[in-house]
Amino acid sequence: MSGEETAPVDPELAALLIDGARYDDMEDVVMALAQGAPVDSRDDMGRTALHMACANGHEAVVSRLLEAGAKTDVTNSLGNTPLHWACLNGHKEVVQLLMDQGASAAVLNQTGRTPVDEALDKDFKEIFEIINSYNTAGSVSVEVQEGGEEGGDEEGGEGQEGGEGQEGDEEGGEGQDGGASAMEVEAAGPGGGVPPPSSPPCR
């Protein structure tokens, strides 16, 4: 019979995969995949393991997920792709891995921003140059402007989704436990609430 329905995703396996990617636990990631967790399993906010690994700059986990067939342009409930998060948090190597796999730098999230907008808003010009070097179709019609970022600053910042804290910028920085509190308040970007104290802002 054609059009067979896919088996329901085991929520425990999905959580093992997503949390493993979030906290750089390769053993859990490999175990979850081996036990049949779909690589693009989502949490209740539409976030995949690739989102989490990219937000936190876990290159080895990102590579493993891409090898397993993770989709680079999958969007969460707010329209953000893994590339949005990698750009937002300044993870150059992760951006390169995603671009090597054909990730689009032209995807607009629900606030109308591309991954490059996120990078330039934080003055990550090297990331802009990496993406621009791929000359992606319709990719990014933005220019680096002296003394300013494309798209301007928004009160509360664009924030990080699941990041460990922006490199050197956010209070608490890398010492935060995987940015857990930030991820739990994803809606705290423009139009959302305010993140808990000492948490990086997020969307």
C-alpha positions in Angstrom: 0.0 0.0 0.0 1.3 3.4 -1.0 1.7 6.4 1.3 2.5 4.4 4.4 2.3 6.4 7.6 5.6 6.9 9.5 5.8 5.4 12.9 5.2 7.8 15.8 8.4 9.3 17.2 9.3 7.9 20.7 9.3 11.2 22.8 12.0 9.8 25.1 14.3 9.1 22.2 13.6 12.4 20.6 14.4 14.2 23.9 17.6 12.1 24.3 18.7 13.3 20.8 17.8 16.9 21.2 19.2 17.3 24.7 22.3 15.4 23.7 22.9 17.9 20.9 22.1 20.8 23.2 24.7 19.7 25.8 27.3 18.3 23.4 26.8 14.7 24.6 27.8 12.8 21.6 27.2 9.4 23.3 23.5 10.3 23.7 23.2 11.6 20.2 24.7 8.4 18.7 22.6 6.2 21.0 19.3 8.0 20.1 20.0 7.8 16.4 21.0 4.1 16.7 17.7 3.4 18.5 15.7 4.9 15.7 15.2 8.6 16.7 14.5 10.5 13.5 17.4 13.0 13.1 14.9 15.8 12.6 12.8 15.1 15.6 11.4 18.3 17.1 10.6 19.5 20.6 7.4 21.4 21.4 8.8 24.6 20.0 9.8 23.0 16.7 13.5 22.9 17.5 15.6 20.0 16.2 18.9 18.6 17.5 20.6 20.5 14.7 19.2 23.8 16.0 20.6 23.0 19.5 24.0 21.9 18.3 24.3 25.0 16.0 23.2 27.4 18.7 25.8 26.2 21.1 28.7 25.7 18.6 29.0 22.0 19.0 30.9 21.3 15.8 31.3 17.5 16.2 27.7 17.0 17.0 26.7 19.2 14.0 28.8 17.1 11.7 27.3 13.9 13.1 23.8 15.1 12.6 24.5 16.3 9.1 26.0 12.9 8.2 22.8 11.4 9.5 20.8 13.5 7.0 19.7 16.4 9.2 17.9 19.1 7.2 19.8 22.4 7.2 16.8 24.6 6.5 14.3 23.1 9.0 12.5 26.0 10.8 11.3 26.2 14.4 8.0 27.7 15.5 9.4 31.2 15.0 10.8 30.5 11.5 14.4 30.2 12.6 16.8 27.8 10.9 19.9 26.3 12.5 21.9 28.8 10.4 20.0 31.7 12.1 21.2 30.4 15.4 24.7 29.8 14.4 25.0 33.3 12.9 23.3 34.9 15.9 25.8 33.3 18.3 28.9 33.8 16.2 29.8 30.2 15.5 31.9 30.5 12.3 32.9 26.9 12.0 29.3 25.8 12.3 28.2 28.3 9.7 30.8 26.8 7.4 29.6 23.3 8.0 26.0 24.3 7.3 26.9 26.3 4.1 28.9 23.3 2.9 25.7 21.3 3.1 23.7 23.9 1.1 22.0 25.8 3.9 20.1 28.8 2.7 21.2 32.2 4.0 18.0 33.8 2.5 15.4 32.2 4.8 13.3 34.8 6.5 12.1 34.1 10.1 8.8 35.4 11.4 10.4 38.8 12.2 11.6 39.1 8.6 15.3 38.5 9.3 17.7 36.3 7.5 20.7 34.5 9.1 22.9 37.3 7.8 20.8 39.9 9.5 21.4 38.2 12.7 25.2 38.0 12.2 25.5 41.7 11.2 23.3 42.8 14.1 26.0 41.4 16.3 28.8 42.7 14.1 30.0 39.2 13.1 31.4 40.4 9.8 33.5 37.3 9.4 30.4 35.2 9.2 29.0 37.6 6.6 32.1 37.1 4.6 31.9 33.3 4.9 28.3 33.2 3.7 29.0 35.7 0.9 31.9 33.5 -0.3 29.3 30.9 -1.2 27.5 33.3 -3.5 24.2 31.8 -2.6 21.3 32.4 -4.9 19.6 35.6 -4.0 21.5 35.2 -1.0 22.1 38.3 0.8 21.6 41.7 -0.5 23.1 43.5 2.4 26.3 45.4 2.8 28.5 45.7 5.9 28.2 49.3 7.0 30.8 51.1 9.0 29.8 51.6 12.6 26.4 49.9 12.3 24.7 46.7 11.8 22.2 45.7 9.1 18.7 45.9 10.4 19.5 48.0 13.5 19.3 47.2 17.1 16.1 46.0 18.7 15.4 46.5 22.4 16.2 43.3 24.2 18.3 42.1 21.3 17.6 39.4 18.9 18.8 37.0 21.5 20.0 33.5 21.4 18.0 30.4 21.0 19.6 27.8 23.1 23.0 29.3 23.0 25.6 29.0 25.7 25.9 32.8 25.8 27.3 35.0 23.2 31.1 34.7 22.9 32.4 37.3 25.3 29.2 39.5 25.1 26.6 38.1 27.4 26.6 38.3 31.1 27.4 34.8 32.4 28.9 34.0 29.0 30.0 30.4 28.3 29.6 29.5 31.9 25.9 29.2 31.7 24.6 25.6 31.7 23.9 25.2 28.0 21.7 28.4 28.0 18.9 26.3 29.5 16.9 29.2 30.8 17.3 31.0 27.6 15.9 28.1 25.6 13.0 27.8 27.9 11.9 31.4 27.1 12.4 31.3 23.3 9.5 33.8 22.8 11.4 36.4 24.7 12.6 38.2 21.6 10.7 41.0 19.9 7.0 40.8 20.9 7.9 38.3 23.7 8.6 38.5 27.4 11.8 39.2 29.2 14.3 36.4 29.9 15.1 35.6 33.5 18.0 37.5 35.0 21.5 36.6 33.7 20.0 34.7 30.8 21.0 35.6 27.2 18.0 37.1 25.4 16.4 34.8 23.0 13.8 34.4 20.3 
